[in-house]
Amino acid sequence: MSLPSALALTFACGVAVMFALWLASLARRDVSIVDIWWGPGFAFLAASAFRLGPGGRPRRALLFGLVAIWGVRLGSHLAWRNHGLGEDARYARMRHHHGERFRWVSLATVFGLQAVLQWIISLPLLVAQLLPGARPLGALDGVGVTLFATGLFFEAVGDLQLARFKADPANRGRVMDRGLWRYTRHPNYFGDCLVWWGLFAIAAATPAGPWMIASPLLMTFLLLRVSGVALLERSLVHTRPAYRDYIERTSAFFPRPPLRRNP
């Protein structure tokens, strides 16, 4: 199968799953299930390409294994975090705004858009699976694994620390500024960014991998400017007055020691 045909097939698989999720959201009246699929969806696309590509290449197994670990962890965390909470407030506002039209709006702007974004961001993984080349594992792969492991640490530990903080009733209304959150306001998003640059570094060791740099750039942009840092902080500065002080002393993204307050 040619590369364009294989890529088209992986895209079709991703769209089919998203369409099924959309149907499930209609039955449940809850669009939030799309968020849970964000991580596992990448592992699903990588698995589709893994089955289509040539066997016996360790880099293919390495990439698939890493993205599967990341995707399953993220999906499991979001499923646990959202259990019993009902539809996310973002989607509830959209549902109220669009009324009966929301089912079609959600198909295009939520499920359809996410299917396209997942596939574009997955391109380094897909191309590396389909055209792995014969180059053995080397230093670039080591850099990629290191970035991935560091990112997964920030993401997983940051999520765990925040969950424990929120579970304590004494912290209601307070700002989380402990652990990794002392050094960056968004350790989970910073970790997510490192994960994708690590995966790209491994994919870059394949013949067509370096041309897929748009993938980690897009993910970084989304995390910083669209669905990550910017979206979350717009609400936090209004709901938690102490968050402005947290902003003044703590890095938004890249970890660094907190600034000392003037006496």
C-alpha positions in Angstrom: 0.0 0.0 0.0 1.3 3.5 -0.9 2.0 6.0 1.8 -0.9 8.3 0.7 -3.3 5.4 0.8 -2.1 4.2 4.2 -2.4 7.7 5.6 -5.9 8.1 4.2 -6.9 4.8 5.8 -5.6 5.9 9.2 -7.5 9.1 8.8 -10.7 7.2 7.9 -10.3 5.0 11.0 -9.9 8.1 13.2 -13.0 9.7 11.7 -15.0 6.5 12.1 -14.2 6.3 15.8 -15.1 10.0 16.3 -18.4 9.5 14.6 -19.2 6.6 16.9 -18.3 8.7 19.9 -20.6 11.5 18.6 -23.5 9.0 18.4 -22.7 7.9 22.0 -22.6 11.5 23.1 -26.2 12.0 21.7 -27.4 9.0 23.7 -25.6 10.2 26.9 -26.2 13.9 26.3 -22.6 14.4 27.3 -20.0 15.6 24.8 -17.2 15.3 27.5 -16.5 11.8 26.4 -14.5 13.3 23.5 -11.9 14.6 26.0 -11.3 11.1 27.4 -10.6 9.8 23.9 -8.0 12.5 23.2 -5.0 10.5 24.5 -6.2 7.0 23.6 -7.1 8.3 20.1 -3.4 8.9 19.3 -2.5 5.4 20.4 -5.3 4.1 18.2 -4.0 5.9 15.2 -0.5 4.7 15.9 -1.8 1.2 16.2 -3.5 1.5 12.8 -0.3 2.6 11.2 1.7 -0.1 13.1 -0.4 -2.8 11.5 0.0 -1.3 8.0 3.8 -0.8 8.2 6.7 -3.2 7.7 7.6 -5.5 10.6 10.8 -6.0 12.4 11.8 -2.4 13.0 12.5 -1.6 16.7 11.8 2.1 16.3 8.2 1.3 15.2 7.7 -0.7 18.4 9.3 2.0 20.5 7.1 4.8 19.2 3.9 2.8 19.5 4.8 1.6 23.0 5.5 5.2 24.2 2.4 6.8 22.7 0.3 3.9 24.1 1.6 4.5 27.6 1.0 8.2 27.3 -2.5 7.8 25.8 -3.8 5.2 28.2 -2.5 7.2 31.2 -4.1 10.4 30.1 -7.4 8.7 29.1 -7.6 6.9 32.4 -6.9 10.0 34.4 -9.5 12.0 32.6 -12.1 9.2 32.9 -11.4 9.0 36.7 -11.4 12.8 37.1 -14.6 13.4 35.2 -16.6 10.4 36.6 -19.9 11.5 38.0 -19.4 15.2 37.2 -21.7 15.5 34.2 -21.0 17.4 31.0 -18.0 19.8 31.1 -19.0 23.4 31.5 -17.6 24.4 28.1 -19.8 22.0 26.3 -22.8 22.8 28.5 -22.5 26.5 27.5 -22.3 25.5 23.9 -25.4 23.2 24.3 -27.3 26.1 25.9 -26.2 28.6 23.2 -27.1 26.4 20.2 -30.1 24.6 21.5 -31.4 21.9 19.2 -28.6 22.7 16.6 -26.0 21.7 19.1 -25.9 18.0 18.0 -24.8 19.1 14.5 -22.5 21.8 15.8 -20.8 19.4 18.1 -20.3 16.9 15.2 -18.4 19.5 13.2 -16.7 21.7 15.8 -15.9 19.2 18.6 -15.7 15.6 17.2 -14.8 16.5 13.6 -12.3 19.1 14.6 -10.7 16.8 17.1 -10.4 14.0 14.5 -8.6 16.3 12.2 -6.2 17.6 14.9 -5.4 14.2 16.2 -4.5 13.0 12.7 -2.3 16.0 11.9 -0.5 15.8 15.3 -0.1 12.1 14.8 1.7 12.4 11.5 5.3 11.9 12.8 4.1 8.7 14.5 2.2 7.5 11.4 4.9 8.3 8.8 7.6 6.7 11.1 5.4 3.6 11.3 4.8 3.4 7.6 8.3 4.5 6.4 10.6 3.5 9.2 13.8 3.2 7.1 16.7 0.9 8.1 18.5 3.3 10.5 19.2 1.6 13.9 18.3 3.1 17.2 20.8 5.8 18.1 21.4 9.1 20.0 18.4 10.9 18.6 16.2 8.1 19.8 17.8 8.5 23.2 17.1 12.2 23.3 13.5 11.5 22.3 13.0 8.9 25.1 14.6 11.3 27.6 12.3 14.1 26.6 9.3 11.8 26.7 10.1 10.4 30.1 10.7 13.8 31.6 7.4 15.1 30.1 5.5 12.0 31.3 6.9 12.6 34.8 5.7 16.3 34.8 2.3 15.4 33.4 1.6 12.4 35.6 3.0 13.7 38.8 1.5 17.2 38.3 -2.0 15.6 37.7 -1.5 13.4 40.9 -0.5 16.3 43.0 -3.4 18.4 41.9 -5.9 15.6 42.5 -4.6 15.2 46.0 -4.8 18.9 46.6 -8.4 19.1 45.4 -9.4 16.1 47.5 -8.7 18.0 50.7 -11.7 20.1 51.7 -9.4 22.5 53.4 -8.0 23.6 50.1 -11.4 24.6 48.6 -10.9 28.0 46.8 -7.1 28.0 47.3 -4.5 28.0 44.6 -2.3 24.9 44.1 1.3 26.1 44.5 3.1 23.1 45.9 5.2 20.3 44.4 5.8 20.8 40.7 3.1 23.6 40.7 5.6 25.7 42.7 7.9 25.9 39.6 5.3 26.1 36.8 1.7 27.0 36.8 1.0 24.2 34.4 3.3 21.2 34.9 0.9 18.9 33.1 0.8 21.0 30.0 4.6 21.5 30.0 5.0 17.7 30.4 2.5 17.1 27.5 4.6 19.4 25.3 7.8 17.6 26.1 6.2 14.2 25.4 5.4 15.3 21.8 8.8 16.8 21.2 10.2 13.5 22.4 8.1 11.5 20.1 9.0 13.8 17.2 12.7 13.4 18.0 12.4 9.6 17.6 10.3 9.9 14.5 12.9 12.4 13.1 15.4 9.5 12.9 13.3 8.0 10.0 13.6 9.3 6.4 10.5 11.5 6.3 10.3 12.2 10.1 12.0 15.6 10.1 9.4 17.0 7.7 6.7 16.4 10.3 7.9 19.1 12.6 4.6 20.9 12.2 3.1 18.3 14.5 4.9 19.2 17.8 4.7 22.9 16.8 0.9 22.6 16.5 0.6 20.8 19.8 2.7 23.4 21.5 0.6 26.2 20.1 -2.6 24.4 21.2 -1.3 24.0 24.7 -0.1 27.5 25.1 -2.6 29.6 23.1 -5.8 27.6 22.6 -7.1 24.8 24.7 -4.4 24.7 27.5 -2.8 27.5 29.4 -4.7 30.5 27.9 -8.2 28.9 28.2 -7.7 27.7 31.8 -6.2 31.0 33.1 -8.9 33.1 31.7 -11.3 31.5 34.1 -9.0 31.1 37.1 -8.1 34.8 37.3 -11.8 35.5 37.8 -12.8 32.6 40.1 -9.7 32.7 42.4 -8.4 36.1 43.4 -5.2 34.6 44.8 -4.3 33.4 41.3 -3.1 36.8 40.2 -0.4 36.7 42.9 0.4 33.1 41.8 0.9 34.5 38.3 3.3 37.2 39.4 5.7 34.7 41.2 5.4 31.5 39.1 6.4 30.7 35.6 3.4 30.0 33.3 5.0 27.1 31.4 8.8 26.4 31.6 9.7 25.5 35.2 11.9 27.8 37.2 12.2 28.8 40.9 9.4 31.1 42.0 10.2 34.8 42.2 10.7 36.2 45.7 8.3 38.8 46.8 9.7 42.2 47.8 9.4 42.8 51.5 
